Every structure is written in structure tokens, then in C-alpha cells.
Amino acid sequence: MDTFGDVEQLDLLEQKVDALLKLIQDLKRENTTLSEKVQIQEEKIADLTRQVDTLRSGRDKAKQKILHLLEKLEEIELP
């Protein structure tokens, strides 16, 4: 049995395990960071959606008022 070879293989295995553990830690940190960024973007989307809805509602009200005023103008008899 080659003890030196076995030790080398164990050292290599240890290095690979350490590298994998580091990769897992890095990926977990990246996942956390990306999850936070997604949350921020989802909040921005919700806010912008509310703003768009508010603007559309205001536009629709303004349109109705203009149509109403135009109808009133049409009712006025001009000499």
C-alpha cells in the first residue's frame, strides 16, 4: 500500500471539499444579495404600477370633464 499516495489523495480530496464549501458560501451570499435586489425591484414595480393607475384615473376623469364641457358648449345656441 502506498501511504504517500493515499495522503496525497486525502489532501486533494480535502482541497476539493474546501473549494466546494467556499463555493457554497459564495453562492449563498450571492443568492441573498440577489433576493434583496429582487425585493427592491418588486417594490419599485408595485409603486410604479400604483402611479400609473393614479395617472390613468386622473386622465379618465379629465377626459370625462372635457366631454361634459363640450356637451354644454354644444347646447349653447349661438345667434
Stockholm file with secondary structure:
# STOCKHOLM 1.0

chainA/1-79         MDTFGDVEQLDLLEQKVDALLKLIQDLKRENTTLSEKVQIQEEKIADLTRQVDTLRSGRDKAKQKILHLLEKLEEIELP
#=GR chainA/1-79 SS CCHHHHHHHHHHHHHHHHHHHHHHHHHHHHHHHHHHHHHHHHHHHHHHHHHHHHHHHHHHHHHHHHHHHHHHHHHSCCC
#=GC SS_cons        CCHHHHHHHHHHHHHHHHHHHHHHHHHHHHHHHHHHHHHHHHHHHHHHHHHHHHHHHHHHHHHHHHHHHHHHHHHSCCC
//
